[in-house]
């Protein structure tokens, strides 16, 4: 009711870059991250890229006295990498794995094997806090972003997931490495469709890296060549929030870590952490929604996103056709070999038979091509379906926005 004491919520978000055997100085950094979390008085801790469950277990043991409630989200081949530590009781959890997540044959990137997802945690203090933690597909090359349609599908699914799960909550939070610049169509789509506010934009006080950047060139773990177009760095890690029902939320302060960890010559991660202090207050009456005030701008954003999804759909259709054609050619080659073998067996070939070794090698090659191309054809068939489904959903939303008086 009105007059209830406000809730001051401190949220910590960090992409830990903790990949076993691949991340540099992983064990040292995880120890330092644990020391920081133990030393600071955070209420919610959202971590991404904690790929090793052993690292999570070690953090859980170390932080048990400060954060008695925690959860690790499992998905994909090597896991989602998402985990949450909370000072408040965790009442429920849910994981949603995105329908598209890159390509399995792009081994050098590996996003497909991670099972990129959004994890939901329902916690309670004096208000019900619906907290989402997520990581979207990485960009890799901004000039020729082959993964943009997949990341837009993920942003759309994340927005839909938040909209459909947050109706009974008092406060909704989203933290994570969204792999999108603030002006990108994906982040504009996510914020416009959910009504989430950006803590960096709304913060009364800010301190940290310039422009709130979380991936900076002077970090010793970043690829300097990839950061050349961005001398100040880029902001791709976010804490977003909104109030539901009769609550209001304001961001009092936002911080990012800067440079090396205390007493060390290397930072906590290749990303800077984001720390937000939120002021949550219950009002006397339900807050009015202002969702309809920006519908025209939202329609433009959805149109832009739908255009990019359609481009991805056409590319996926061409890839499906190419892989299907290759599978048919490999099958025809196998049938010809089978016919030749049958001819030899029944004595129809009076000449010198085809060399057995070459014949067998050709057969194995045809089988390998058939299996690979069939697998790719099935994968791109699913990709086409998911892109088409998202495009149709966006078209329905556009129609609804345009028909509103």
N, C-alpha and C positions, 0 to 999 in steps of 0.2 A: 504494500500500500504506500501512499505518498508519505514521505518523511523517513522511509527506511534508510539506514546508513548506506552510503555508496560503496561499491566494490571496486577496489583498486587492483587491477590485474596486470601482472608483468608476464609478457610472452617472449620466449626465446626461440628463434628459428635459425637452423644452420644446415647447409648441405655439407656433410662430414667428409665426403670423398674417402670412404673407408672400404676399399676393395682389396680383399685379401690377395697378397702376392703382387699386386699391381700398383697400389697407391704408395707414394713415397712416405716413409717415416710414419706409417699408419699407427702402429702401436704407441709410439711416443705421443702422437697427436691426440689419439683417443684418451690417453691418460690425462693430457692437458685439458681436453674438453671436459672430462669428468671432474677434474679439480675446479675448473671454472664454474660448472653447474653446482658443485658442492659448496663453493664459496659464496656464490650469489644467491639472492632470495627470489627466484623465479616461481611463478605459479604454474605455468604450462611450458613445457619444452617440446618442440617439434623438430625432429631430426630426419634428414634424408640421407640416402646412400650409406646406410649402415648395413653393408651387404653381409657381414659376418654375424651370425647369431651369437657367436662367442663374445664378440665385442659388445653386443647388446646385453648379454648376461653379465659381463664384467661391470658394465655401467649400472645395471640394475642392482647388483650387490653393493657397489660403491655408493650409490645414491639412495639406497633404500630408506635411510633415515630422513632425508630431505624430501624425497618424492615417493611416498609409499605406494602410489598407484602408477602402473605403466602397462604398455601393450606394444607388441611387435607384430607387424602385419606381414603375412607370408603370401607370396604369389609368384608366378612365373617359374623359370628354371632355377634362377639364383636368388629369387626373392625380390620384394618391392623395395627394400632398403628403408622403409618407413617405420619409425617408432615414436612413441609419445610417452613422456613422463609428466605426472600431474601431482600437484599437492592436494587437489580435490578428488573425492571418490569418483571413479569411472563406473558409470552405470551400464553402459552398453557400447559395443563397437561394431563396425561394419566396414567391409572392404569391397570396393568396386574396381574391377580391372578393366582398363580401356579396351575397346574392341579393336582398335588399330594401334600398332606400336612399332612402326618401322618394318624392316625386312630381315628375315632370318639369315640371308646370305651376306648381309653386310656385317661380317664378323668383326671388323675393325671398330665398329661403333657399339654393337652389343646391346642396344636398347631393347631389341625384341626379346632377348633372353631374360630381361629384368622383370617383365610383366608390370610395366608402369601402371600405377593405380592411384586411387584416392582412398585414404583411410579416414574413417569417421569415428570420433570419440564423443560420447555424451557424458559430460561431467556436471557436478552440481555443487554450488556453494550457496549463496543467497539467490542465485539465478541459474537457470539451466543453460549451460554453455555447450553449444554444438560446434565442435572443433574439427576442421578438415585439414589434413596434411597430404600434400601431393607433390609429384615431380612429373613434368611433361617431357616429351621427347626433345632431345637436344637439337640445336640448330645446325652446328658444324660449319656450314658455309652460307653466309647471309646473301651473297650475290646470286647463288644458285641453290636455293633451299629446296631440296627434293623432298624434305619431310614436312613441309608446310601444310599440305592437306591433312596429313595424319595428326599434326599438332592441333590444327583447327578442329578436327573431329574430337580430339581429347578435350580441348577447351569447351566445346559445345556439350559434351557428355558431363564434364565437371560442372558446368553451369546448370544443366538439367538435374544432376544429382543433388546439388545444393538446394535448388528450388523445391524439389520434391521431398527432401528430408528435413527442411528447416522450419516447416510451418508451425510446429509445436514448441519450438525453442524460444528462449528469451533473447539470447545473443548468439550470433553466428560468426565464427572465425575461420579464416583460411590462411594457412602459412605454407610456404614451400618454394622450391626452385621451379618456377613456371617456364623458364627458358624462353621468355618473351620480353622484349623491350616495352616500356610503358606505352609507347605510341603504336605498337603493333596491333593488327586487327584482332588477333586472338585475345589479348588482354582487354581490349575495348569491348569485345563481344562478351567476355566473361563478366566484366563489371557492369555493363549495360543490362545484361539479361538477369543478373542476380541482385543488382542494387548494392553490391559491396563497395565499401569505401577504402581507399588506399591510405594506409597509416602514414606513409611518407608525405603525401599531399596534405593530409588533414592535421598532421602533428603541430602542436603549439610550439614545441621546441625540438630542434634536431641537432645532433652532433655526430660526426663520423666522416666517412668518405664523401668527397664532393658529389653533389647530386644524388646522394644515397646509393652510389654504385656498390655492388657486391662482388663483382668480378673485375679486378683492377690490374693494370699492367705491372705494377711493382711487386705483385705477389710472386714469390719464387717458384710456385707450383703451376703458374699459368703459362700457356704457350704465347710467347711474346709476339710471334708472327700473326696470330689470330687477333691480337689486340691492337695492331697497328692502326686500323681505321678509328679506334676509340681511345684516344690518348688519356682520357679521364677514367675510362672503364665503362662498364655497362651495368644497369640495374635489372637483374632477372630474378631476384629473390624478394618475396613480398610477404607482408602481413596485411590481409584484407579483413574487413569486419563490417557488420551491420547489426542494428538493434531490431528486435521483433517485439510484438505485443506492446506493452506499456513501458518499455525501457529506452533509454538513450545511451549512446556510447560516444565518448570523445577520446581522442589520442592526445594525452598530455605530453608525451615525450617519445621520440624515436632515436635510437642509436644504432650505429654499426661498429663492429670491431675494426680496428685499423692496424695493419702491419703485423709484426711478430707477436707471438704470445709472450706474456710477462716472463722476463729472464731467459728467453730463448732467441735464437736467430732465425726462426721460421714461424709461420702463422699456424693457426688452428686447422686451416683447411685451404683449398684453392678458392673457396668462396668466403666472403666476410659474413659474419653472423648479423642477424637483424633482431633488435630488442625493442619491443614496444611496451609502453606503459599506458594502459587503457583505464578510463574512468567510466564506470557503469553505474547508472542511477535509474531508479524506478520512478516513473512519473505518476501523476494522479489518474490519467486516462490513457487509453490506447493511442499510440502514435499514429498519425495519419500517413498513409503511404503516398509517396510522390512519384511512383513508378511511371504514371502516364505523362508526366511533364516532359520527358525526353524521348517520347515514342518515335518522333520523326528522325531524330539522330540515331536511335536504335535500329530503325528500319534500314537506314543507310549502312550501318555496320553489318547487319545481317546480310544485306545484299552483297557487300564486299566479301564477306566470309563465304557466302554461297558460291560466288564466282570462282574463288580459289578452290573450293571443294569440287566444283565442276571440272576445273582444269585437271585436278588430281584424278578425277573419275575417268576422263578421257585417256590419260596416261596409263592408268590401271587396265583399262579395256584393251589398249594396244599391247601391253605386256601379257595379258591373258591370252590374246590371240596368238602372239608370237610363241609363247610357251606351248600352247595347244597344237600349233602347226608343227613345232619341233617334235612333240610327242607322237604325232601321226606319222611323220617321216621316219622316226626311229622304229615305230611299229611296222611300217611297210618294209624297212630293211630287214627286220627280224623275220617277217613272213617270206621274203625272198630267200633268205638263208635257209629257212625251214623247207621251202620248196626245193632248193638245190640239194639239201641233205636227203630229202625224200627221193629225189631223182637218182642220186648215187646209190641209195639202198636198194632201189628196185631195178638197177642196172640200166637206166635210161641214158646215163652219161658214159659213152664209150671212150672218151678222151681222158687226158690226165686230170685227175680230181684236183680241186682247189687245195693248196697247201693247208694242212690241218691246223698248224700253229696260227697262221694268218686268219684262217677261218674262225678259230676260237676267239682270237683277240678282237676281231671285228664284231663277233656276237656279244662279247662282254662289253665292248664300247657301246653298242646299240642298246643293250639292257640298261647300262648306266645312264645314257642320255634319256631313255624312256622314263626311268624312275625319277630322274632329276626334273625333267620337263613336266612330268605329270604332277609332281609335288608343287612346282612353281605355278602350274595352271590352277591347281586347287587353291593355293594361297591367294593368287590374284583374283580368283573367283569370289572368295570371301571378302577380299579388299573391295572389289567392285560393289558387292552387296552392301557393305557398311558405308561406303561413300555415298551410294545412291540413297540409302536410308536416311543419312544425315542431311543430304540435299533436299529430300522430300520434307523432312521435319522443318528445315529452315524455310522452305517454300510455304508451308502451312502457317508458320509464325508470321512471315511477311504478309500473307493474306489477311491474317487476323489483325495485325497492326494497321494495315491500310484500310480495313473496313471499320475500324473504331471511329466514332464520331468525334 
